Structure formats: structure tokens, C-alpha cells
Amino acid sequence: SIRAFCDDKGGEYISNEFDTFMGDNGIEREHTTTGTPQQNGVSERTNRILDNGTASLLLNAGLKSQLWAEAVSSYVHVLNRSPSSAIGGKIPIEMFYKRKASAAHLRVFGCRAHVHVPKNKRNAFAPKSREMIFIGYPTEYRGWKCWDPETDEILISRDVKFDETNFPGFKLRQEAPDYIAMSG
């Protein structure tokens, strides 16, 4: 159970509903001094790691910030399946679930993906696959998330062929990426 909660008095933490929840659950509130992220080092460092990782995925794939939520989700998915020095080189997801994790499903973010179109979703003369861009891992299904830039549609499928050396995002982008870092 949580004994104390430290925040920077950001707007997301200031509400009567939040205060009531904290009080009802016996959680003590602590606030950092304005402009001193050093007082909340672990969470600030985590934000920076996520920010840098997300920016790297988007930039390396040639994709714009409209896919930042998918990029951060994908980054966290991979991070949770990677050894961490904070827990003695162990893998976080294995520690949490107490079983061996597989990395066989991991793919290169932003690569070309050919997604199979089921027979009931196409006519006899239509292509059997759609060219899309791989953008992550769904939490509720076994498969991959792929984005079609022409229709702006995200599909989840388990029937995907990947070309992990080809990044269609660079062909879509006419100017420099518009990603702006969240942290200073």
C-alpha cells in the first residue's frame, strides 16, 4: 500500500476529488519545491528516459509526433522486457509475472509491415495484404499494431510480414520531425 505520495503540485494533482481519495486511503501528501526536479529524482529520470526513448523511436522511423502515444507504449513494452541494472540485471516483466518472458515477437518500430487482409474483408480480386507501418504491441491481444498512413487507421493483426530494413515514414515526411521533448 502507498504511505506517501510526492508530487510537484502540478494541475493534475490538485483537485478536491484527488485530495479526498488521498485522505480516505490514508496517503500522506508531500510536495516538492517549485522548479526543483532534483527533489523528485526517480520520477523525473523516468520521464526523461521515456521522453528520450520515444523521441528516438519516432526520429529513427521518420514518423511525426502524431504517433507519440504508440511510440511511448512500444518503448515501455520493450523496456519491460530488457535487463535492468536497477534490479540486478533481471528483466522487469519476468520479476512481475514470475515466469520467463519471450522476445521473439519484438519488431523494429516504424518498419514496413504487410498485414494480411482476411477473406471476408476483401473481394476476390483485391490484394491479400495491406502495406502499413508497424507501431507497437496491443495490450489485450497477441499480435502487432500497424498504422495505415493513407487511411489513418490502426489495425491489430497476428498475420504480418515485416521488412525491418525499410522505413516508409521517411517517404511520408516532407519536413523535419515535429517532435518536441516533454522534459527540459
Secondary structure by P-SEA (a helix, b strand, c coil): cccccccccccccccaaaaaaaaaabbbbbbccccccccccaaaaaaaaaaaaaaaaaaaacccccaaaaaaaaaaaaaaabbbcccccccaaaaaacbbbbcccccccccccbbbbcccccccccccbbbbbbccccccccbbbbbcccccbbbbbccccccccccccccccccccccccccc
